[in-house]
Amino acid sequence: MKYLLSLFILTILSSSLMAQEEEEMSVDEIAKQMSNPTLPLFNFAVFYDYQKMTGNLPGASSQNINLFALQPPLPFPMKNGKNLIIRPLISLNFSAPVYGENGFESAGGLHFGDIPIDILYAGTNMETGVLFGYGAVMNLPTASSKALRGEFRIGPSLLIGRIKKMGVVLVINNSFQLTGEGTKQHILGGQYVFFAGLGGGWQFVASPPWSYNWETGGLTLPIGGGPFRTFMVGKTPVKAGLQFNYYVSQEDPFGPKWGLRFNVTPRLKRPW
């Protein structure tokens, strides 16, 4: 965490070096660039999630989840024009209900969550706007609470999409559980992304994650979206917005019913 904090401060101090490049681009062009997951940009995402839960377990509908997360990207441009991008997600749980013998209980206090990591090798055809990439996903069981800790998972990932005035991106991955006892859970999942420019740095954005459990047949599928705006803070572009997602399907025992995500992402100078 000290390394990440130092890296964040370093990139903020060096972001002024982007001044000439940003002045030559409109805020709408910057917003579209920041929506492209295949570019080697240092978009330091910070977000807060609130989820209202539901399910068949007693008391499920009275539970909620509050989560704060950071997603610092590690982009590496390649000589062939492609990019290798590594995105770890570091989260802090404010409220995390756990179901036990006595029903739902709080995990207690603040807890670091597991660290999922997305590794993507991808590029964009600038003439056609077509995006294509592949890589891997993994989950590191690093949660500070044993009750919240998952298992080590890893699997392949595929990204396809197209960005012009509007953008559509689909990410699909399949992760395999490699640790733990009993039946191993294999999860098909990913994210679908849609954005449309509205002018003046405004966009409508939808980017909810989805998942399907091969063992239980449980499908978690949200639909929704919300307004985002890209603006300049000094000479640093910042993208901020709010998304609302309603879950048309979730795991029957316990899953989200609806959720809100507030996101702030400064585009900082890549420190390498």
N, C-alpha and C positions, 0 to 999 in steps of 0.2 A: 504493500500500500504506500510506503514511503517513496518507492521508486515511481509509482504511478503519479503521486502528487508532484514529485520533482519534474516528471515529464510534462505534466499538465502546465505547470508554471513556466517551464522552458518554452513550450510552444506558444503560450500567450505572449511572452516577451518578444518572441521572434516573429509574431504574426504581422508586425508592421512592415516586414520585408515584402509582403504581397501587395503593397499599395498600388504600384503601377499596373500590375496585372488586373486587379479588381476594378480600377478606374476605367479600364478599357472595355469592361463588360457591363451589360445592364443587369439590374437586380433580378430580372426574370431569367436571364441566361445563367446567372449564378445559382438560382433556385433549381433550375433544371439539372445543372451539373451535380448539385448536392443530392439530387434524387437518383443519380446513377450509381448503383452499388459496385460497378466494375472499374471505376476510376480510382487512381491512387491518391485520394484526397484524405486529409486528416480531419474528418468530421467527427468531433468528439461528442457523442450522444450522451445526454443526461435525461433520464425520465423518471416519472413517478406513476405507479400503477395503483388503481383501486379496483378491486373486483368484488362484486356481490355474489355470494355462492348459493347453490341449490343442490338438491339431490335426494335420494331415498333414505339416507341415514337420519336418525332422529336429531333434530336441531340443525340440520344442514342449512336451511333457509335463513337462519339468524347469524350465519358466519360471514366474515369478509376478510380480504387479504389486502394489506398495504405494503407496497414494495418500492424501494428507491434503488436505482441502478445506474451504473456507468458502463459505457461501451467504448473504450478507446481503440481505434483501429491501428493496425500495423501494416501500412501499405508499402509494397516493394515493387517499383516499376522494373520491368524486364527489358532486355535489349531487343526482343522481338516485337515489342509494342503491347504485349500482354502485361497483366499485373497480378502479383501474388498478394492477397489481402487476408490478414488474420484478424478476427474480431472476437476477443474474449468479452464476456458479459459478467460484471462484478456487481452483485446485488446485496442489499441490506433489507431484511424483513423486519417491519415494525409490528405487524400482527400476523401470526401464522397459526391457524387452528389445526390441531392434531386430534384424530379420533382414536380413542383407546377403550379400555374396559369400562370406564365410567362415562363414556360419551365424549363430546368435544371438550378439549382443554387447550389452553394457550401454550405455545412452546416457551413462553416467558422471555421477557426482555428483547433486546435487539440481537439478531443473528445474521451472520454472513451466510449466503446461500451457496449452493453448488455453482461451479463456473462452467457454463457451456461455451464452447469455442467453435467458431465457424471459420474454415480455411477454404479460400476460394482462389482459383487460378482462372482468370477471365479477361475479356476485352470487349470493346465496342467497335463495330464497323461504322465509322463516322459518316460514310455516304448513305448507307441504308438505315442507320440507327439501330441495327440488330445487336443484341447483347447475347453472349454465350459464355458459359463457364462451367467448371466442375471442380470438385474438391472433396472435402470431408467435414463431418461434424463430430463432436465428441462432448461428453459431459464428464467433468472432473468432480468427484464426490467430496467437496471441500466444506460443506455446510458446518457451521460451528455447533449446531444442535443435531444430535444423532437422530432425533425424530423427524427432522427435515431433510436429512441426507439421503440422496439417491444412490444409484450405482454407477460404476464406470460404464460408459456407453460410447460406441464409435460406429461410423458408417459412412457411406458415400453420399455425395450431394451433387445436384444438377441445377443450373440456373439458365433460363431462357427468357428473352423479352425483346421489346422494341421501344425506343424512345424517339419521338419527334416532338410535335407540339404537346401531345399527351404521352404518357408512358404506361406500359403494362409489363410487369415482371412476375415470373412464377419461379419459386424456389421449391425443390422437392428433395427430401433426404430420407434415408432409411437407416435408423441406428439400432445396433444390436447390443443387448445387455451382456457384459462379459463377467461380471462379478455378482456375488450374492448367492443365496441358497434358494432352492425350489425352482419353479418354472421361470425361465428367462423371458423377459418382456421385450418384444421387438416393436419398434414404433416407426410408422410411416408419418412423416410430417413435413413442415415447411412453412412458407409464407407466400401470400399473393399480394402484389403491390400494384396500385393504380394511382396515378396522379394526373391532374389537369390544371394547366396554368390559367389563372383568372386575370392576370395583369397586375402591375404594381407590386410584384413580389408575392402576391397571393396565389395559393394553390389549394385545390381540394385533394386530400390524400387519404387513401385507405391502404393499410399495411398490416392486417391482423395475422397472427400465426395460427396454424391449424395442425391437428394431429389425429392419427388413427392407430389404435392399439390392436395389433394382429391377434393377440391372445384372447382379449376380452371382447373384441368387436366394438369397443367404445370410440365414438367419433366426437371430437371437440372441434366445432366449426363456428366461428364468429363471422358476422357481417357488420359493416359499419364504415366509419371514416370521419373526417372533420376538416376544419380550416387550418391552414398553415400559412405563415408569412415569413419571407426572408427579408432581412433589413440589415443595415450596417450599424455596427457599434464602433465608432471611430473608423478604423480601416479594416475591421474584422467582420465578415459576413456571419450572421446568426439566423438560424431557421428555428422557429418556434410554432407550436400548434397544439391542438387538443383533438383527440379521437374518442368517439363513443363506439363501442362494439356490443352487439347483442348476440348471444350464443344460441343459434337455432338448434344446436345439438351439443351435448356434453356427456361425460361419463355419468351413468345413472346413479352410482352410490354418492358421488360428491364431485361437483364441478362448478365452473363459473356460470352465472345467469346473464350478467352484463358487466361491463367494465369501462373505466375511463383511463386514458393515458395522456399525461401532459409531458411534452417533449421539448427540450431546448438543446440545439446542436450548433455550437460555434464551429466555423471552418477555420482551422488553425494552420500555421505553417508547418509542413512536414519537417521534422527535426533531422532528417537524413536525406 
